[in-house]
Amino acid sequence: MNRNRFKVGAISAITGVISTLLVGLTASPASAATPECNRATITTAAPNTPSGRYLYLPRYYNGGGSNYACWMAYGTTGEGVKALQQAINLCYNNIPNLEVDWIYGSATRAAVRAVQAEHRIKVDGEYGPDTYSAMRFPLYRTVDNAFSGACM
C-alpha cells in the first residue's frame, strides 16, 4: 500500500515537472511582455537631437505616457508601422524602399531583418527594444516638417 502511494506521488511529481517544462517551451516570446507599438510620436527630447530637429518614432501610448521600447511584428498595423517604414526608407539606402502602407507585412519584415543584420543584432524580423536601440531614425526639420537629410 505504501509503495503504491509512493508511485502515485512520484508520478504526480514527474508530471508536474514535465508540465512546467512544456509550458516554458510553449509560452509566448519575450515580446509578449513588451507592449505593442500602437502609435508614433514626434520627439525633440531624444539625446543628441539637434536644435530645430525632431524624430518621429514608433511608440506604445497608454494615455499617460510613452514607451519607445515597444514591439511590432508581422500583422501589426498602424502609425507605429508607418514611422518604422519611413525610417527604413530614409535611413537605410541599401534596403529597397517600402510602400508606406501602415501594414507590417512580409516586405517590412524582410527590411527589419536587413536592418538587424546590418547592426549585428538578433535577426528575427520583429521590431522590438533591441532593434529600436540599434536603428537610425530620420531627423525632420521643425520649420517645415521635411526630412533634414540626416539620420541618428
C-alpha positions in Angstrom: 0.0 0.0 0.0 2.8 2.5 0.9 4.6 1.6 -2.3 1.5 2.5 -4.4 1.3 5.8 -2.6 5.0 6.4 -3.3 4.5 5.5 -7.0 1.5 7.8 -7.3 3.4 10.7 -5.6 6.4 10.1 -7.8 4.3 10.1 -11.0 2.5 13.2 -9.9 5.8 15.0 -9.2 7.2 14.0 -12.6 4.1 15.0 -14.4 4.3 18.4 -12.6 7.9 18.9 -13.7 7.1 17.9 -17.3 4.1 20.2 -17.4 6.2 23.1 -16.1 8.9 22.4 -18.8 6.3 22.2 -21.6 4.6 25.5 -20.5 8.0 27.1 -20.6 8.7 25.8 -24.1 5.3 26.8 -25.4 5.0 30.2 -23.7 4.8 33.2 -25.9 8.0 35.0 -26.7 9.5 37.7 -24.6 7.9 40.2 -26.9 4.6 39.4 -25.2 5.9 41.3 -22.1 6.8 44.3 -24.3 3.7 46.4 -25.3 2.9 46.6 -29.0 3.6 49.9 -30.7 0.2 51.5 -31.2 1.2 55.0 -32.2 4.1 57.2 -33.3 5.1 60.5 -31.9 7.3 63.5 -32.6 10.0 64.0 -30.0 12.8 66.5 -29.6 13.7 65.0 -26.2 15.9 62.2 -27.6 19.5 62.5 -26.6 21.7 64.5 -29.1 18.7 65.7 -31.1 19.9 69.0 -32.7 18.1 72.2 -32.2 15.3 72.7 -34.8 15.1 69.0 -35.5 12.8 66.2 -34.3 12.4 62.4 -34.5 9.2 60.6 -35.5 9.3 57.3 -33.5 7.1 54.3 -33.1 5.8 54.0 -29.5 3.3 52.5 -27.2 1.0 55.0 -25.7 -1.3 54.2 -22.8 -2.9 57.6 -22.2 -0.4 58.6 -19.5 3.0 58.2 -21.1 5.0 56.8 -24.0 7.2 53.8 -24.2 9.5 53.8 -27.2 10.9 50.3 -26.5 7.7 48.7 -27.9 7.2 45.8 -30.2 5.9 45.1 -33.7 5.8 42.1 -35.9 4.1 40.6 -39.0 0.5 41.6 -38.9 0.8 44.7 -36.9 -0.9 47.8 -38.4 -1.0 51.5 -37.5 1.0 54.6 -37.2 3.9 52.9 -35.5 4.4 50.8 -38.6 4.3 53.9 -40.7 7.1 55.6 -38.7 9.2 52.4 -39.0 8.6 52.1 -42.7 9.6 55.8 -43.2 12.7 55.4 -41.1 13.9 52.4 -43.1 13.2 54.2 -46.4 15.1 57.4 -45.4 18.0 56.0 -43.3 18.8 52.6 -45.0 19.6 53.3 -48.6 20.9 49.7 -49.1 17.4 48.3 -48.4 14.7 48.6 -51.2 12.1 51.2 -50.4 9.0 50.0 -48.7 5.5 51.1 -49.5 4.4 53.2 -46.6 1.1 51.4 -46.1 1.0 51.2 -42.3 1.0 47.3 -42.5 3.8 45.2 -41.1 3.8 42.7 -44.0 6.4 40.4 -45.5 8.4 43.3 -47.1 8.6 45.2 -43.8 9.7 42.0 -42.0 12.4 41.5 -44.6 13.5 45.1 -44.3 13.7 44.8 -40.5 15.8 41.6 -40.9 18.2 43.5 -43.1 18.4 46.3 -40.5 19.1 43.8 -37.8 21.8 42.1 -39.8 23.4 45.4 -40.5 23.6 46.3 -36.8 24.6 42.7 -35.9 21.7 42.1 -33.5 19.4 39.1 -33.4 17.8 38.7 -36.8 14.2 37.7 -36.3 12.3 40.3 -38.4 10.5 41.7 -35.4 10.9 45.3 -34.2 11.5 45.4 -30.5 13.7 47.2 -27.9 17.0 45.9 -29.4 16.1 47.0 -32.9 14.8 50.3 -31.6 18.1 50.9 -29.8 20.2 49.9 -32.8 18.3 51.6 -35.6 18.9 55.0 -37.2 15.9 57.3 -37.4 15.4 60.3 -39.7 15.7 63.8 -38.3 13.0 66.1 -39.5 13.1 69.9 -39.6 10.7 71.7 -37.2 10.4 74.6 -39.6 8.7 72.7 -42.5 8.4 69.1 -41.2 10.6 67.9 -44.0 13.4 65.3 -43.8 16.6 67.1 -43.0 18.7 64.6 -44.9 20.3 63.2 -41.7 19.6 60.2 -39.5 20.6 59.5 -36.0 
